[in-house]
Amino acid sequence: MQSGGMDPAYRSRAIGDLHLSVWHRAADGADVQRLRDELRTLARSRPRISLMLVIPSGVGLSSDTARREAIEMLRELKPALSAIALVIRGSGFAAAAIRAMFTGLGLVLRIGVPWKMFAEVDDAMPWLAALMRDDGADMVPDELVGRIADVLASATATTSS
């Protein structure tokens, strides 16, 4: 789902009702706008969508502009959202700062969409799959896990080269 031009802060793919993004640097306003466009497109073709954002260790905090844009994006897309899983890999201060940033966004938003933070994709999948299944998603959890593993491997290979 990548657009041309500047190097985006993430790699993404739509997998059925799920939008998966793997971030390799902190987001700026343009990255959030790109994500918003992708989510709008997916939401037009699906009754409900879920998000999984994977943030590897070493990714910094997003800019203030990106955080404001993200709040507006989530408010706009609330009717289409089924659930949001945030996978924040790593430990220490950087990971704690990112978790705190998302906790703050969640407190500001109060959008009424289930969302939860996890340390690994494998931890997030049972929670996300159950919510997606309850919301009528068209893929079963096992199918999602295999497809997500492929995307993560591809994104990791792309961002490390």
C-alpha positions, 0 to 999 in steps of 0.5 A: 500500500505504499505511495511514491515520493518520500520514504514513509515511516512504515510498511503496510498491507491490508489483510482482509479486514485488518490493516497492518503497519510496521513502523521503522521510524517515528511518524510525522504529519505526512506519514499519518496522512498517508496512513489515513488515506490507506485506512479510508480506502480500506474502510470504503471496501469493508464494513469494519476494519481493525488496525495492528501497528507494530513498532520495533525497538529503537523507533522514536516518539512521533512529532506533535503534528503527527500526534494531532493528525492521529487523533483527528484520523481516529476520530474520523474513522471511529465508525469503521474501526473494530479494534486497534492492537499496538505492538510495541517491541522492546524494553527500557526507556524508549519503549516506555516513552512510546507506550506512554505516548499511546496511553496519552492518546487513548486518554485524549481520544476516548473513541470507544474502540477497543484498543490494547498494547502488547509486547509481541504480535503473538500476544496481540493476535488472540485478542485482536482475532477474537474481536475481529471474529465477533465483528464479522471479519472474513479471515480466521485467526490462523490465516491472519497469523500466517499472513502477518508473519509474512508481512513482518518478515518482508518489512523487516527485510526491507527496512534493514537493507 
